Amino acid sequence: MKYLFSLLIVLIGCSLNAQNISSGPMLGYNTMREVAVWVQLDGQAEVALSYWDAEDPQNKERSESLTTSRRHGYTATLIAEMLEPGTEYNYEILINGKAADSGDTLGFKTQTLWHWRTDPPEFSFLAGSCMYINEPEYDRPGKPYGRSYSLLESMATEDAEFMVWLGDNTYFREVDWNSRSGLYHRYTHTRAVPELQGLLKKMHHYAIWDDHDYGPNDSDETYWLKDQALEAFKDFWANPNVGVNNQGGITGSFIWNDCHFFLLDNRWNRGRPGKEGLLLGKEQIDWVIKSLRYTQASLKFICVGGQVISDLDKFENHAVYKEERKYLLEQLDKYNLQGVVFLSGDRHSSEISKLVTEDGDVFYDITSSPLTSGSYDHKDEENNNR
């Protein structure tokens, strides 16, 4: 028994020192003072972030340590704190106190303190939706729905500061959406695709969801595992805030230089389709309108899973919910809100829609879809605002 006990101690010790990175690291939100770094391990371990000014590698700081757990998919979001604005940092992931071999030099640059000093710095970002990663044993029979993943590698070569994921960022299958473990399996499987890893490291990432990474196809407020889906979203994305003002769901926002991005939830409050149905809900609409009136940003991007400006009242477009869409657009026009651009996904096709109101306000909706899922030819659709 003494020798067996000793053997168990040795085996446990070896296990704790054998965990590796299975996905990531991924750069999360970025501010002047904080940056988030997400990572997923292949088991339970203590994980932390070591980071330093790229010009002063001898002076290293260390984040709070977290212990990954099976319940949370062995994920961790680590926070680099009290950073200096406009500064380049390098970092490494510590697993059980030892630096993980990432194969790359990892780094990020904090946002610049430009206010009252210079014009806001120029920047670029990527946006897209609908990323399907095949898993044949659980996919529908026939031609794979997921296409070439090489686009993900091409995106990683772009000189962009961040990526906005516009929903359907993974696709829950029938085998997934009735269990918590199924949801976490699907996130884990999608996040681990090799072609994605370079993009995760290259730039910062922000996300919303749509039906396929919330629950079943066309799912709404009645989805029975919505709370577990929300927990999975928070475990696999590193947004700066989620469910602002106690609204529930994933509603949030972030600022990049002189642009303000609003991350809306088109699932949590979504009712049955129809003229008087709810998609975003009045509380969420009122919050974004108040926020748009308050913000000093030059451009305001409203990120939402489905199209808003398109007047095609089919599929899951906002035009199906006529009264709510009318209320949203009337509120935007009422307060003469300028520089508002919607970013949407969902449709498996891309287009730009434009609406000019009676008062002369102009609103755009840029639909970016798909990334790796199947595409759809929409040229015959009657979108009068295209």
C-alpha positions in Angstrom: 0.0 0.0 0.0 2.9 2.4 0.8 4.4 1.9 -2.7 1.0 2.2 -4.4 0.4 5.5 -2.6 3.8 6.8 -3.7 3.1 5.7 -7.3 -0.2 7.7 -7.2 1.7 10.8 -6.0 4.2 10.5 -8.8 1.4 9.9 -11.5 -0.6 12.9 -10.2 2.6 15.1 -10.2 3.4 14.0 -13.8 -0.1 14.8 -14.9 -0.1 18.3 -13.5 3.1 19.0 -15.4 2.1 17.4 -18.7 -0.7 19.8 -19.7 -0.3 21.5 -23.1 -2.1 24.3 -25.0 -4.8 22.8 -27.2 -6.1 26.1 -28.7 -4.7 29.6 -28.8 -3.5 31.6 -27.2 -6.0 34.1 -28.5 -5.8 37.9 -27.9 -9.0 39.2 -26.4 -10.1 42.7 -25.6 -7.5 45.5 -25.7 -7.6 48.8 -23.8 -4.9 51.3 -22.8 -4.5 49.6 -19.4 -5.6 46.0 -19.8 -5.4 43.3 -22.4 -7.0 39.9 -22.2 -5.4 36.7 -23.4 -7.5 33.5 -23.8 -6.1 30.0 -23.9 -7.4 26.4 -23.7 -5.4 23.6 -22.3 -5.8 19.8 -22.7 -6.4 19.2 -19.0 -6.4 20.7 -15.5 -3.5 22.9 -14.6 -2.5 26.2 -13.1 -2.1 28.8 -15.8 -0.9 32.4 -15.7 0.3 35.1 -18.1 3.9 36.4 -17.9 4.2 39.7 -19.8 6.8 42.5 -20.3 7.6 45.7 -22.2 9.2 44.5 -25.4 12.0 47.0 -24.7 12.5 45.8 -21.2 12.4 42.0 -21.2 14.1 41.7 -17.8 11.2 43.4 -16.0 8.4 40.8 -16.2 5.0 41.0 -14.6 2.6 38.1 -14.0 -1.1 37.9 -14.1 -3.4 36.3 -11.5 -3.1 32.5 -11.8 -6.2 30.4 -12.7 -6.8 26.7 -12.5 -8.4 25.3 -15.6 -11.3 22.9 -15.0 -13.3 20.4 -17.0 -16.5 22.2 -16.3 -15.2 25.3 -18.2 -13.6 23.3 -21.0 -10.1 23.8 -19.5 -10.2 27.4 -20.7 -8.8 30.5 -19.1 -9.0 34.2 -19.8 -5.9 35.9 -18.3 -5.6 39.7 -17.8 -2.5 41.7 -18.2 -3.0 44.7 -15.9 -1.7 48.2 -15.4 -0.1 48.5 -18.8 1.1 51.6 -20.5 -0.8 53.1 -23.5 0.6 52.7 -26.9 3.3 50.2 -25.8 4.3 46.9 -27.3 4.5 43.9 -25.0 5.6 40.3 -25.3 4.1 37.5 -23.3 4.2 33.8 -22.6 1.7 31.4 -21.1 2.9 29.7 -17.9 1.5 26.2 -17.2 2.2 25.0 -13.7 4.8 27.7 -13.5 6.7 26.7 -16.7 6.6 28.7 -20.0 4.6 26.8 -22.7 6.3 26.4 -26.0 4.1 28.3 -28.5 6.5 28.2 -31.4 6.0 31.9 -31.9 7.0 35.2 -30.4 3.8 36.4 -28.8 2.9 40.0 -28.4 0.4 42.8 -28.4 0.3 46.6 -28.4 -2.0 48.6 -26.1 -4.3 51.3 -27.5 -2.8 54.7 -27.9 -3.6 57.7 -25.6 -4.3 60.1 -28.4 -7.0 62.3 -26.8 -6.1 66.0 -26.6 -2.8 65.2 -28.2 -3.2 64.1 -31.8 -5.7 63.0 -34.3 -7.1 59.5 -33.6 -4.8 56.8 -35.1 -5.9 55.1 -38.2 -6.7 51.4 -37.8 -8.2 48.5 -39.7 -10.2 45.5 -38.6 -11.8 42.3 -40.0 -15.4 41.2 -39.6 -17.2 38.0 -40.7 -19.6 35.3 -39.8 -20.6 31.7 -40.4 -17.6 29.4 -39.7 -18.5 25.8 -40.1 -15.8 23.2 -39.2 -16.6 19.7 -40.4 -16.8 16.7 -38.1 -18.1 14.0 -40.4 -19.4 11.5 -37.9 -21.8 14.2 -36.5 -22.5 16.2 -39.7 -25.4 15.6 -42.1 -24.6 13.0 -44.7 -23.5 14.1 -48.1 -21.3 17.0 -49.3 -19.5 18.6 -46.4 -21.0 22.0 -45.4 -17.6 23.3 -44.3 -15.4 24.6 -47.1 -11.7 25.3 -47.3 -10.2 26.7 -44.2 -7.4 28.5 -46.0 -9.3 31.8 -45.7 -8.5 31.7 -42.0 -4.8 31.6 -42.8 -5.1 34.4 -45.3 -6.9 36.6 -42.7 -4.0 36.1 -40.4 -1.7 37.8 -42.9 -3.8 41.0 -42.9 -2.5 44.1 -41.1 -5.6 44.4 -38.9 -5.8 45.3 -35.2 -8.8 43.1 -34.4 -11.5 40.8 -35.7 -15.2 41.1 -35.0 -17.0 37.7 -35.2 -20.6 38.4 -36.2 -22.2 35.2 -35.1 -22.5 31.5 -36.2 -18.9 31.4 -35.1 -19.4 27.7 -34.6 -22.3 25.4 -35.5 -24.0 23.3 -32.9 -25.2 20.0 -34.3 -28.2 17.9 -33.3 -25.9 15.9 -31.1 -24.7 19.0 -29.3 -27.5 21.4 -28.4 -29.3 19.2 -25.8 -26.4 19.0 -23.4 -23.8 21.2 -21.8 -21.0 18.8 -22.6 -22.2 18.9 -26.3 -22.0 22.7 -26.4 -18.4 22.6 -25.0 -17.4 19.9 -27.3 -18.5 21.9 -30.3 -16.6 25.0 -29.2 -13.5 23.0 -28.4 -13.6 21.2 -31.8 -14.0 24.4 -33.8 -11.4 26.4 -31.8 -8.8 23.7 -32.3 -8.7 23.7 -36.1 -5.0 24.3 -37.1 -5.7 26.9 -39.7 -7.3 29.1 -37.1 -4.4 29.3 -34.7 -2.4 32.0 -36.5 -5.4 34.3 -36.6 -6.1 33.9 -32.9 -2.6 35.0 -32.0 -2.2 37.7 -34.7 -5.0 40.1 -33.6 -7.5 40.8 -30.9 -11.0 39.2 -31.1 -14.5 40.3 -30.1 -17.7 38.3 -30.7 -21.4 38.2 -30.8 -23.5 35.1 -31.5 -26.4 34.1 -33.8 -28.6 31.0 -33.8 -26.0 28.3 -34.6 -23.6 29.3 -31.7 -26.5 29.9 -29.4 -28.6 26.8 -29.9 -30.5 25.0 -32.7 -31.2 26.6 -36.0 -33.5 29.7 -35.7 -33.5 29.4 -31.9 -35.1 32.1 -29.8 -35.7 33.1 -26.2 -37.2 29.7 -25.4 -34.0 27.7 -26.0 -33.8 25.4 -23.0 -30.0 25.6 -22.5 -29.6 29.3 -23.1 -27.9 29.8 -19.7 -25.4 27.1 -20.5 -24.9 28.5 -23.9 -24.1 31.9 -22.3 -21.6 30.3 -20.0 -19.9 28.6 -22.9 -19.7 31.9 -24.8 -18.1 33.6 -21.9 -15.6 30.7 -21.5 -14.5 30.8 -25.1 -14.5 34.5 -25.9 -12.8 37.4 -24.1 -15.1 40.4 -24.6 -14.6 43.2 -22.1 -18.2 43.0 -20.9 -21.2 40.8 -21.4 -24.9 41.4 -20.4 -24.4 45.1 -19.7 -27.0 46.8 -17.4 -28.2 43.4 -16.2 -29.9 42.7 -19.6 -28.8 39.1 -19.7 -27.4 37.6 -22.9 -24.2 38.8 -24.5 -25.0 42.5 -25.0 -21.9 44.7 -24.6 -19.6 47.3 -26.2 -16.0 48.3 -26.7 -14.1 51.4 -27.9 -11.2 51.4 -30.4 -9.6 54.8 -30.9 -12.5 57.1 -32.0 -14.9 54.3 -32.9 -17.5 52.7 -30.6 -18.7 49.1 -31.3 -21.9 47.9 -29.9 -22.3 44.1 -29.6 -26.0 43.3 -29.7 -27.8 40.0 -28.8 -30.5 39.0 -31.3 -31.3 35.7 -29.6 -31.8 36.2 -25.9 -35.0 38.2 -26.2 -36.1 36.9 -29.6 -39.8 36.0 -29.8 -41.8 34.3 -32.6 -41.5 36.0 -36.0 -44.2 38.4 -37.0 -45.1 42.1 -37.5 -45.3 42.8 -33.8 -42.7 40.3 -32.6 -39.6 41.1 -30.6 -36.1 40.4 -31.9 -33.8 42.7 -29.8 -36.4 43.8 -27.2 -37.2 47.4 -26.3 -34.8 47.4 -23.3 -31.8 46.5 -25.5 -32.8 49.0 -28.2 -33.3 51.8 -25.7 -29.9 51.0 -24.2 -28.1 51.2 -27.6 -29.9 54.5 -28.5 -28.9 56.1 -25.2 -25.4 54.9 -25.7 -25.2 56.3 -29.2 -26.5 59.6 -27.9 -23.8 59.6 -25.2 -20.7 58.4 -27.1 -18.3 60.9 -28.5 -17.1 58.5 -31.1 -16.9 59.6 -34.7 -18.1 56.2 -36.0 -20.5 53.9 -34.3 -20.7 50.3 -35.4 -23.7 48.2 -34.3 -22.8 44.5 -34.6 -25.8 42.2 -34.8 -26.3 38.7 -36.1 -28.9 39.4 -38.8 -29.5 42.1 -41.3 -31.2 45.3 -40.2 -31.2 47.8 -43.1 -32.3 45.3 -45.7 -36.0 45.6 -46.2 -36.4 41.9 -47.3 -38.9 40.5 -44.9 -37.8 36.9 -45.1 -35.6 34.5 -43.3 -34.4 36.0 -40.0 -34.0 39.6 -41.2 -35.1 42.3 -38.8 -37.6 43.3 -41.5 -39.7 40.3 -40.5 -40.2 42.0 -37.1 -41.7 45.1 -38.7 -42.8 47.1 -35.7 -39.6 46.7 -33.7 -37.4 47.5 -36.8 -39.6 50.6 -37.4 -39.1 51.7 -33.7 -35.3 51.2 -33.9 -34.9 53.2 -37.1 -37.3 55.9 -35.9 -35.2 56.3 -32.7 -32.0 56.6 -34.8 -33.6 59.3 -36.9 -35.3 61.1 -34.0 -32.0 61.9 -32.4 -30.2 62.7 -35.7 -27.5 60.1 -35.0 -24.7 60.4 -37.4 -21.9 57.9 -38.4 -23.9 54.8 -37.6 -23.0 51.6 -39.5 -24.5 48.1 -38.9 -22.3 45.1 -39.2 -24.2 41.9 -39.8 -23.8 38.2 -40.8 -26.1 35.2 -41.0 -27.0 35.2 -44.7 -24.1 33.2 -46.3 -23.7 36.0 -48.7 -22.3 39.5 -48.5 -23.8 42.9 -49.5 -24.1 46.5 -48.4 -27.5 48.1 -47.7 -28.1 51.8 -47.4 -31.1 53.6 -46.0 -31.7 57.4 -46.3 -34.4 58.6 -43.9 -36.9 61.4 -44.6 -34.7 63.7 -42.5 -31.7 62.9 -44.6 -29.9 60.6 -42.1 -27.9 57.8 -43.7 -27.4 54.3 -42.3 -25.4 51.5 -43.7 -25.5 47.8 -43.1 -22.4 45.8 -44.2 -23.2 42.1 -44.3 -20.1 39.8 -44.2 -20.7 36.1 -44.7 -19.7 33.3 -44.9 -16.2 32.4 -43.7 -16.0 28.7 -44.1 -19.6 27.5 -44.4 -21.6 27.1 -47.6 -22.5 30.2 -49.6 -25.9 31.3 -51.0 -26.7 33.3 -54.2 -28.9 36.2 -53.2 -28.9 38.2 -56.4 -32.6 37.6 -57.0 -33.7 38.8 -53.5 -35.7 41.9 -53.4 -33.7 44.1 -51.0 -34.6 47.6 -52.1 -31.9 49.1 -49.9 -29.0 47.1 -51.6 
